[in-house]
Amino acid sequence: MARVQKKNWVIPQGSTWRCSIIYDSDLDGWEARSQMRLTVEDEAIIFETDTTDADGVFTITLDFPEIGKAQLLFVIPSTVTAAFDFDTAAYDIEIYKDPTEVKRILQGVITLNKEVTR
């Protein structure tokens, strides 16, 4: 089983936030999903999205098919980050083909950099 990468992020409240992840595998036919919670154990979800959402927040593109790599682009719009009201949150990103084939590829902590100008 592949090791899950750990990456902590800082999201500026009220700004559009983008992150690009290069994945060392062809992800043709795969989808991606992500959730944020105050803690890993918390039942309440702060934010969630996946590649099947019509909002276009999460996309997978096969930018490097000749070498078998894919790019996952994760965007959280400013209207969403403006409503965030936490100091830190846990998150992870999974890729999946169906309910039985799921891989967690990234996890960590998100720190919210609170907005002054609103």
N, CA and C atoms as an extended XYZ file, in Angstrom:
354
Properties=species:S:1:pos:R:3:atomname:S:1:resname:S:1:resid:I:1 pbc="F F F"
N         0.832       -1.176        0.000 N   MET     1
C         0.000        0.000        0.000 CA  MET     1
C         0.882        1.247        0.000 C   MET     1
N         0.546        2.223       -0.817 N   ALA     2
C         1.321        3.450       -0.922 CA  ALA     2
C         1.162        4.299        0.334 C   ALA     2
N         2.220        5.005        0.660 N   ARG     3
C         2.204        5.891        1.812 CA  ARG     3
C         1.367        7.130        1.508 C   ARG     3
N         0.587        7.580        2.462 N   VAL     4
C        -0.230        8.777        2.304 CA  VAL     4
C         0.654        9.996        2.538 C   VAL     4
N         0.671       10.911        1.576 N   GLN     5
C         1.448       12.135        1.742 CA  GLN     5
C         0.779       13.024        2.776 C   GLN     5
N         1.592       13.728        3.547 N   LYS     6
C         1.075       14.695        4.513 CA  LYS     6
C         1.491       16.091        4.060 C   LYS     6
N         0.498       16.973        3.993 N   LYS     7
C         0.757       18.355        3.576 CA  LYS     7
C        -0.183       19.260        4.343 C   LYS     7
N         0.380       20.251        5.028 N   ASN     8
C        -0.417       21.242        5.736 CA  ASN     8
C        -0.540       22.487        4.863 C   ASN     8
N        -1.707       23.114        4.901 N   TRP     9
C        -1.990       24.273        4.068 CA  TRP     9
C        -2.441       25.446        4.920 C   TRP     9
N        -2.243       26.661        4.406 N   VAL    10
C        -2.828       27.868        4.975 CA  VAL    10
C        -3.772       28.419        3.924 C   VAL    10
N        -5.043       28.617        4.307 N   ILE    11
C        -6.033       29.168        3.387 CA  ILE    11
C        -6.380       30.580        3.843 C   ILE    11
N        -6.183       31.578        2.967 N   PRO    12
C        -6.577       32.940        3.320 CA  PRO    12
C        -8.101       33.097        3.226 C   PRO    12
N        -8.728       33.416        4.331 N   GLN    13
C       -10.177       33.577        4.376 CA  GLN    13
C       -10.594       34.681        3.402 C   GLN    13
N       -11.649       34.426        2.614 N   GLY    14
C       -12.158       35.412        1.671 CA  GLY    14
C       -11.432       35.446        0.335 C   GLY    14
N       -10.453       34.570        0.150 N   SER    15
C        -9.708       34.489       -1.115 CA  SER    15
C        -9.966       33.156       -1.796 C   SER    15
N        -9.888       33.141       -3.101 N   THR    16
C        -9.944       31.883       -3.829 CA  THR    16
C        -8.646       31.136       -3.553 C   THR    16
N        -8.765       29.877       -3.176 N   TRP    17
C        -7.591       29.066       -2.840 CA  TRP    17
C        -7.465       27.937       -3.848 C   TRP    17
N        -6.248       27.762       -4.356 N   ARG    18
C        -5.986       26.710       -5.343 CA  ARG    18
C        -4.790       25.869       -4.907 C   ARG    18
N        -4.884       24.599       -5.185 N   CYS    19
C        -3.708       23.749       -5.024 CA  CYS    19
C        -3.706       22.724       -6.145 C   CYS    19
N        -2.538       22.437       -6.613 N   SER    20
C        -2.365       21.475       -7.692 CA  SER    20
C        -1.515       20.329       -7.169 C   SER    20
N        -1.974       19.121       -7.400 N   ILE    21
C        -1.284       17.936       -6.924 CA  ILE    21
C        -0.943       17.067       -8.129 C   ILE    21
N         0.309       16.743       -8.294 N   ILE    22
C         0.726       15.820       -9.353 CA  ILE    22
C         0.743       14.423       -8.742 C   ILE    22
N         0.016       13.520       -9.369 N   TYR    23
C        -0.091       12.158       -8.874 CA  TYR    23
C         0.634       11.229       -9.831 C   TYR    23
N         1.466       10.366       -9.287 N   ASP    24
C         2.333        9.502      -10.087 CA  ASP    24
C         1.622        8.274      -10.636 C   ASP    24
N         0.478        8.491      -11.253 N   SER    25
C        -0.256        7.389      -11.851 CA  SER    25
C        -1.290        7.959      -12.812 C   SER    25
N        -1.641        7.195      -13.788 N   ASP    26
C        -2.707        7.572      -14.712 CA  ASP    26
C        -4.031        7.417      -13.972 C   ASP    26
N        -4.825        8.462      -13.901 N   LEU    27
C        -6.081        8.411      -13.156 CA  LEU    27
C        -7.293        8.368      -14.069 C   LEU    27
N        -7.106        7.885      -15.278 N   ASP    28
C        -8.231        7.770      -16.197 CA  ASP    28
C        -9.281        6.851      -15.578 C   ASP    28
N       -10.514        7.343      -15.467 N   GLY    29
C       -11.587        6.561      -14.882 CA  GLY    29
C       -11.749        6.741      -13.378 C   GLY    29
N       -10.861        7.494      -12.747 N   TRP    30
C       -10.930        7.728      -11.308 CA  TRP    30
C       -11.649        9.044      -11.024 C   TRP    30
N       -12.189        9.161       -9.821 N   GLU    31
C       -12.779       10.397       -9.308 CA  GLU    31
C       -12.002       10.769       -8.038 C   GLU    31
N       -12.211       11.997       -7.560 N   ALA    32
C       -11.556       12.442       -6.327 CA  ALA    32
C       -12.597       13.080       -5.410 C   ALA    32
N       -12.321       13.007       -4.101 N   ARG    33
C       -13.216       13.637       -3.128 CA  ARG    33
C       -12.393       14.109       -1.935 C   ARG    33
N       -12.958       15.077       -1.220 N   SER    34
C       -12.261       15.628       -0.068 CA  SER    34
C       -13.266       16.130        0.956 C   SER    34
N       -12.876       16.043        2.222 N   GLN    35
C       -13.666       16.606        3.312 CA  GLN    35
C       -12.733       17.319        4.286 C   GLN    35
N       -13.307       18.338        4.966 N   MET    36
C       -12.621       19.033        6.053 CA  MET    36
C       -13.514       18.936        7.293 C   MET    36
N       -12.884       18.670        8.444 N   ARG    37
C       -13.584       18.604        9.733 CA  ARG    37
C       -12.694       19.284       10.773 C   ARG    37
N       -13.288       19.750       11.869 N   LEU    38
C       -12.471       20.389       12.907 CA  LEU    38
C       -11.389       19.450       13.423 C   LEU    38
N       -11.738       18.184       13.612 N   THR    39
C       -10.772       17.148       13.969 CA  THR    39
C       -11.097       15.917       13.135 C   THR    39
N       -10.174       15.009       13.046 N   VAL    40
C       -10.402       13.774       12.290 CA  VAL    40
C       -11.617       13.033       12.841 C   VAL    40
N       -11.794       13.046       14.151 N   GLU    41
C       -12.870       12.301       14.795 CA  GLU    41
C       -14.224       13.007       14.723 C   GLU    41
N       -14.249       14.286       14.401 N   ASP    42
C       -15.482       15.079       14.412 CA  ASP    42
C       -16.478       14.565       13.382 C   ASP    42
N       -17.746       14.490       13.760 N   GLU    43
C       -18.794       14.055       12.833 CA  GLU    43
C       -19.193       15.168       11.859 C   GLU    43
N       -19.109       16.425       12.302 N   ALA    44
C       -19.548       17.557       11.478 CA  ALA    44
C       -18.537       17.841       10.360 C   ALA    44
N       -19.052       17.996        9.161 N   ILE    45
C       -18.221       18.301        7.996 CA  ILE    45
C       -18.252       19.810        7.758 C   ILE    45
N       -17.071       20.429        7.690 N   ILE    46
C       -16.965       21.865        7.429 CA  ILE    46
C       -17.133       22.142        5.939 C   ILE    46
N       -16.518       21.299        5.123 N   PHE    47
C       -16.524       21.488        3.674 CA  PHE    47
C       -16.286       20.134        3.031 C   PHE    47
N       -16.979       19.888        1.918 N   GLU    48
C       -16.713       18.674        1.155 CA  GLU    48
C       -16.984       18.941       -0.314 C   GLU    48
N       -16.279       18.218       -1.142 N   THR    49
C       -16.474       18.318       -2.580 CA  THR    49
C       -15.934       17.057       -3.232 C   THR    49
N       -16.330       16.846       -4.470 N   ASP    50
C       -15.744       15.760       -5.256 CA  ASP    50
C       -15.849       16.107       -6.736 C   ASP    50
N       -15.259       15.284       -7.547 N   THR    51
C       -15.207       15.568       -8.982 CA  THR    51
C       -16.550       15.400       -9.664 C   THR    51
N       -17.534       14.840       -8.972 N   THR    52
C       -18.857       14.706       -9.578 CA  THR    52
C       -19.740       15.921       -9.294 C   THR    52
N       -19.284       16.837       -8.412 N   ASP    53
C       -20.049       18.052       -8.129 CA  ASP    53
C       -20.070       18.951       -9.355 C   ASP    53
N       -21.181       19.601       -9.579 N   ALA    54
C       -21.321       20.503      -10.721 CA  ALA    54
C       -20.602       21.831      -10.492 C   ALA    54
N       -20.110       22.074       -9.268 N   ASP    55
C       -19.478       23.354       -8.966 CA  ASP    55
C       -18.082       23.501       -9.559 C   ASP    55
N       -17.500       22.413      -10.049 N   GLY    56
C       -16.183       22.489      -10.682 CA  GLY    56
C       -15.043       22.754       -9.721 C   GLY    56
N       -15.252       22.511       -8.434 N   VAL    57
C       -14.231       22.788       -7.436 CA  VAL    57
C       -13.054       21.821       -7.547 C   VAL    57
N       -13.333       20.595       -7.886 N   PHE    58
C       -12.302       19.558       -7.914 CA  PHE    58
C       -12.251       18.967       -9.316 C   PHE    58
N       -11.112       19.002       -9.950 N   THR    59
C       -10.989       18.402      -11.279 CA  THR    59
C        -9.752       17.520      -11.346 C   THR    59
N        -9.835       16.498      -12.160 N   ILE    60
C        -8.678       15.668      -12.470 CA  ILE    60
C        -8.395       15.841      -13.953 C   ILE    60
N        -7.177       16.209      -14.268 N   THR    61
C        -6.797       16.302      -15.675 CA  THR    61
C        -5.596       15.414      -15.917 C   THR    61
N        -5.588       14.806      -17.058 N   LEU    62
C        -4.466       13.936      -17.420 CA  LEU    62
C        -3.468       14.755      -18.222 C   LEU    62
N        -2.783       15.669      -17.525 N   ASP    63
C        -1.850       16.571      -18.185 CA  ASP    63
C        -0.595       15.878      -18.687 C   ASP    63
N        -0.263       14.745      -18.112 N   PHE    64
C         0.979       14.071      -18.452 CA  PHE    64
C         0.744       12.605      -18.806 C   PHE    64
N        -0.206       12.295      -19.698 N   PRO    65
C        -0.510       10.887      -19.967 CA  PRO    65
C         0.666       10.134      -20.580 C   PRO    65
N         1.549       10.835      -21.263 N   GLU    66
C         2.687       10.158      -21.893 CA  GLU    66
C         3.647        9.564      -20.874 C   GLU    66
N         3.649       10.095      -19.660 N   ILE    67
C         4.503        9.521      -18.615 CA  ILE    67
C         3.673        8.945      -17.469 C   ILE    67
N         2.357        8.842      -17.676 N   GLY    68
C         1.491        8.193      -16.704 CA  GLY    68
C         1.260        8.977      -15.425 C   GLY    68
N         1.232       10.317      -15.528 N   LYS    69
C         0.974       11.139      -14.348 CA  LYS    69
C        -0.279       11.970      -14.576 C   LYS    69
N        -0.960       12.291      -13.502 N   ALA    70
C        -2.180       13.085      -13.569 CA  ALA    70
C        -2.047       14.297      -12.657 C   ALA    70
N        -2.816       15.330      -12.956 N   GLN    71
C        -2.863       16.514      -12.107 CA  GLN    71
C        -4.256       16.623      -11.496 C   GLN    71
N        -4.305       16.787      -10.184 N   LEU    72
C        -5.553       17.062       -9.498 CA  LEU    72
C        -5.536       18.538       -9.147 C   LEU    72
N        -6.538       19.263       -9.580 N   LEU    73
C        -6.648       20.687       -9.273 CA  LEU    73
C        -7.786       20.865       -8.285 C   LEU    73
N        -7.485       21.468       -7.150 N   PHE    74
C        -8.433       21.654       -6.060 CA  PHE    74
C        -8.597       23.154       -5.861 C   PHE    74
N        -9.811       23.669       -6.055 N   VAL    75
C       -10.088       25.100       -5.939 CA  VAL    75
C       -11.243       25.302       -4.970 C   VAL    75
N       -11.056       26.194       -4.007 N   ILE    76
C       -12.146       26.587       -3.114 CA  ILE    76
C       -12.415       28.071       -3.371 C   ILE    76
N       -13.602       28.406       -3.884 N   PRO    77
C       -13.906       29.793       -4.246 CA  PRO    77
C       -13.906       30.741       -3.038 C   PRO    77
N       -13.690       32.012       -3.306 N   SER    78
C       -13.635       33.025       -2.245 CA  SER    78
C       -14.946       33.105       -1.469 C   SER    78
N       -16.075       32.870       -2.128 N   THR    79
C       -17.364       32.904       -1.427 CA  THR    79
C       -17.458       31.809       -0.373 C   THR    79
N       -16.767       30.704       -0.606 N   VAL    80
C       -16.755       29.596        0.359 CA  VAL    80
C       -15.762       29.877        1.484 C   VAL    80
N       -14.535       30.304        1.139 N   THR    81
C       -13.535       30.553        2.189 CA  THR    81
C       -13.940       31.724        3.080 C   THR    81
N       -14.718       32.684        2.540 N   ALA    82
C       -15.188       33.815        3.352 CA  ALA    82
C       -16.088       33.337        4.482 C   ALA    82
N       -16.801       32.251        4.259 N   ALA    83
C       -17.730       31.723        5.266 CA  ALA    83
C       -17.045       30.781        6.264 C   ALA    83
N       -15.805       30.396        6.000 N   PHE    84
C       -15.098       29.522        6.935 CA  PHE    84
C       -14.946       30.228        8.284 C   PHE    84
N       -15.139       29.481        9.374 N   ASP    85
C       -15.050       30.049       10.711 CA  ASP    85
C       -14.394       29.022       11.638 C   ASP    85
N       -13.122       28.772       11.421 N   PHE    86
C       -12.365       27.843       12.254 CA  PHE    86
C       -10.933       28.337       12.321 C   PHE    86
N       -10.166       27.827       13.245 N   ASP    87
C        -8.739       28.151       13.309 CA  ASP    87
C        -7.937       27.118       12.523 C   ASP    87
N        -8.184       25.838       12.830 N   THR    88
C        -7.542       24.751       12.087 CA  THR    88
C        -8.578       23.663       11.830 C   THR    88
N        -8.340       22.906       10.785 N   ALA    89
C        -9.222       21.796       10.426 CA  ALA    89
C        -8.395       20.678        9.826 C   ALA    89
N        -8.862       19.459        9.995 N   ALA    90
C        -8.240       18.288        9.375 CA  ALA    90
C        -8.877       18.079        7.998 C   ALA    90
N        -8.091       17.577        7.061 N   TYR    91
C        -8.628       17.276        5.729 CA  TYR    91
C        -7.938       16.040        5.187 C   TYR    91
N        -8.558       15.442        4.193 N   ASP    92
C        -7.868       14.461        3.371 CA  ASP    92
C        -8.459       14.478        1.974 C   ASP    92
N        -7.719       13.898        1.063 N   ILE    93
C        -8.146       13.770       -0.331 CA  ILE    93
C        -8.017       12.304       -0.709 C   ILE    93
N        -9.104       11.770       -1.254 N   GLU    94
C        -9.123       10.377       -1.708 CA  GLU    94
C        -9.422       10.337       -3.201 C   GLU    94
N        -8.897        9.321       -3.852 N   ILE    95
C        -9.299        9.009       -5.218 CA  ILE    95
C       -10.017        7.671       -5.173 C   ILE    95
N       -10.979        7.492       -6.084 N   TYR    96
C       -11.750        6.261       -6.060 CA  TYR    96
C       -12.278        5.928       -7.452 C   TYR    96
N       -12.416        4.633       -7.702 N   LYS    97
C       -13.020        4.134       -8.943 CA  LYS    97
C       -14.430        3.661       -8.682 C   LYS    97
N       -14.628        3.057       -7.554 N   ASP    98
C       -15.935        2.583       -7.121 CA  ASP    98
C       -15.851        2.438       -5.605 C   ASP    98
N       -16.932        2.070       -4.951 N   PRO    99
C       -16.889        1.992       -3.480 CA  PRO    99
C       -15.844        1.037       -2.911 C   PRO    99
N       -15.372        0.092       -3.707 N   THR   100
C       -14.411       -0.877       -3.185 CA  THR   100
C       -12.966       -0.541       -3.520 C   THR   100
N       -12.741        0.440       -4.374 N   GLU   101
C       -11.367        0.813       -4.747 CA  GLU   101
C       -11.136        2.284       -4.426 C   GLU   101
N       -10.639        2.533       -3.191 N   VAL   102
C       -10.430        3.884       -2.672 CA  VAL   102
C        -8.996        4.003       -2.186 C   VAL   102
N        -8.331        5.126       -2.525 N   LYS   103
C        -6.971        5.394       -2.050 CA  LYS   103
C        -6.925        6.801       -1.473 C   LYS   103
N        -6.519        6.893       -0.214 N   ARG   104
C        -6.276        8.216        0.378 CA  ARG   104
C        -4.876        8.634       -0.051 C   ARG   104
N        -4.776        9.794       -0.712 N   ILE   105
C        -3.482       10.190       -1.264 CA  ILE   105
C        -2.847       11.382       -0.546 C   ILE   105
N        -3.654       12.145        0.196 N   LEU   106
C        -3.118       13.336        0.851 CA  LEU   106
C        -3.935       13.625        2.097 C   LEU   106
N        -3.262       14.074        3.156 N   GLN   107
C        -3.954       14.438        4.385 CA  GLN   107
C        -3.127       15.467        5.117 C   GLN   107
N        -3.794       16.189        6.025 N   GLY   108
C        -3.062       17.163        6.813 CA  GLY   108
C        -3.981       18.104        7.560 C   GLY   108
N        -3.427       19.266        7.886 N   VAL   109
C        -4.134       20.284        8.652 CA  VAL   109
C        -4.213       21.555        7.824 C   VAL   109
N        -5.373       22.176        7.843 N   ILE   110
C        -5.569       23.464        7.188 CA  ILE   110
C        -5.680       24.520        8.277 C   ILE   110
N        -4.878       25.569        8.154 N   THR   111
C        -4.951       26.713        9.049 CA  THR   111
C        -5.630       27.844        8.297 C   THR   111
N        -6.621       28.456        8.914 N   LEU   112
C        -7.332       29.568        8.292 CA  LEU   112
C        -6.664       30.870        8.693 C   LEU   112
N        -6.189       31.609        7.694 N   ASN   113
C        -5.612       32.936        7.911 CA  ASN   113
C        -6.766       33.920        7.832 C   ASN   113
N        -7.209       34.426        9.000 N   LYS   114
C        -8.421       35.225        9.102 CA  LYS   114
C        -8.312       36.539        8.317 C   LYS   114
N        -9.415       36.856        7.657 N   GLU   115
C        -9.509       38.045        6.819 CA  GLU   115
C        -9.753       39.292        7.673 C   GLU   115
N        -9.074       40.382        7.325 N   VAL   116
C        -9.277       41.662        8.000 CA  VAL   116
C       -10.217       42.533        7.157 C   VAL   116
N        -9.935       42.626        5.858 N   THR   117
C       -10.758       43.436        4.948 CA  THR   117
C       -11.937       42.592        4.489 C   THR   117
N       -13.159       43.011        4.850 N   ARG   118
C       -14.336       42.253        4.459 CA  ARG   118
C       -15.378       43.164        3.868 C   ARG   118
